[in-house]
Amino acid sequence: MLDYAPPHPPISQLVAGRRSWNPPSDPLSTVHNVRYLVGILALVTHRLLTILISTLLLCRCAGTVSFAGDETESTTLVQNQRFSTQTAAVGESIGAAHDVSRQQLVEPASQLSAIDVHNELPLSTEHQCPCGQYPHRFDCPRCSWSWQFLPDGLLYKSYLAGPKEARFASAWLHEEDRGWIWDISLGGRVGIFRFGTPGAVNPDGWQLDIEGAAFPRLDSEEDADMESADFRFGVPITWSRGPLEMKLAYYHISAHVGDEFLTRNPMFQRVNYVRDSALLGVARHLTPDVRAYSEAAWAFNSDVAQPWEFQFGIEYSPRQCCGKRGSPYLAVNTQLFEEHDFGGSVNLMVGRQWRGKDTDRLLRFGLQYFNGKSSQYAFYNEYEELLGFGLWFDY
């Protein structure tokens, strides 16, 4: 670094504590020594600044830089890491480090690889590739974040035991006082835009969804006449990262009584049950197969219904595909409504499920037990206890 040779011992002797050498009293030699020490301080300062800058770059680039796709960025990160390693040992080998030229510390970008970067910069498990194909999630084309139109799968799955989730379902339920009824769900929820990882299995990111469903109830004891039908439409914005999921949504739901039912019951007083609500939902996977969730909704426009509604539950649903045998599942959901003084209903489901390997779609068959205020909002104030079986399909 300096082009002069002042009268001094090797730097390694000074660092090691060998202080038998006495500096000459010549003023010119003293000036040389001062200039040399200033040069050493400048070198150490340069290395410390390099550590600080490299640390900031690593913190900022950990979630945004594609290490395998950008050779220039990879070269910079490797240089900063090696500078940091050498500076940590400057107290022991400052003399030797002073003699090492900068050209020996920098390798051409063509000689670097993604594997070198991963070996030089070990990353936490948070940044590892979820599919296991690459050491880093940003190297994997399946796990890197990007904009997607009509993406596969959902970030925030429907509640398995939710009575008013948009899905395809058919359940035959029995009530002691009236016999068999047939509850049907005709609808679904799909993604429109996503900024996140691609694929339907365990994706991360942000997603805009759209949902819609009709929930007719047929009276099996009266030639399958339609008693009532609820209609739901919603626009959820969902987010997922690892085990945590969130949902912010608007939804509309309204209740309608069937013509056949009104014909048989001319004295029935129809109610105009309507809710236009904003809701916030939070879910967390306690294990890969167990999810707990809670949801709060506030109706800014309602008729008959009161503003507040709460929903929470827990479900066991294995994430791995089990082939033709399927796997068991169990789900419990509770709904509370302000119009019932924050009472409501409990819905329990148990049975077997089959999950799509690449689509993550779910087909379930099993038993259902419902107890509480009616899930058909045209009869919102009536008590029901239903037991039966059904078939459910979730996107």
Buried (B, 14 or more C-beta within 10 A) or exposed (E): EBEEEBEBEEBEBBBEEEEEEEEEEEEEBBEBBEEBEEBBEEBBEEBBEBBEEBEEBBEEBBEEBBBBEBBEBBBBBBBBBBBBEBBEEBEEBBBBBBEEEEEEEBBEBEEBEBEBBBEBBEBEEEBBBBBEEBBBBBBBEBBBBEEBEEBBBBBBBBBBBBBBBBBBBBBBBBBEEEEBBBBBBBBBBBBEBBEBBBBBBBBBBBBBBBBBBBBBBBBBEBEEBBBBBBBBBBBBBBBBBEEEBBBBBBBBBBBBBBEBBBEEEEEEEEBEBBBBBEBEBBBBBEEEBBBEBBBBBBBEEBEBBBBBBBBBBBBBBBBEBEEEEBBEBBBBBBBBBBBBEEEBBBBBBBBBBBBEEEEBBBBBBBEBBBEBBBBBBBBBEEEBBBBBBBBBBBB
